[in-house]
Amino acid sequence: MPAARYKRLVDAFAAEIRSGRLTSGTQLPTHRHLAEREGIAVVTASRVYAELEARGLVSSEHGRGTFVRDQALPPGHGIDQHPLAADTVDLNFNYPALPGQVDLLRQVLREMAGSGDL
């Protein structure tokens, strides 16, 4: 089954960022410009950038644009890190990424639910 077009665009951008062809601080085209250039809908262009941001490859600044992140800086350790209360657990990306994490995540969530601290 061929990958969706937006996924191919995400993978192409990711490859350019990881290879260094798109360097840290580079501003990506606006959503409208990307949509026009690639012949896709603006909502699809937004989805491409959202996926890149979820991967930690870019950061968006409302009113300024989307920029390539410094890959030496882990996601969440830069200016895009939002402050959380000390007793808050951020579960925005609570899906397993590595083998074996499914069981670990399941166990931790059960323990948290059973402790009544949710």
PyMOL commands that set and color helices and strands:
alter all, ss='L'
color gray80, all
select helices_A, chain A and resi 5-19+31-38+42-54+101-115
alter helices_A, ss='H'
color red, helices_A
select strands_A, chain A and resi 58-61+65-68
alter strands_A, ss='S'
color yellow, strands_A
deselect
rebuild
show_as cartoon
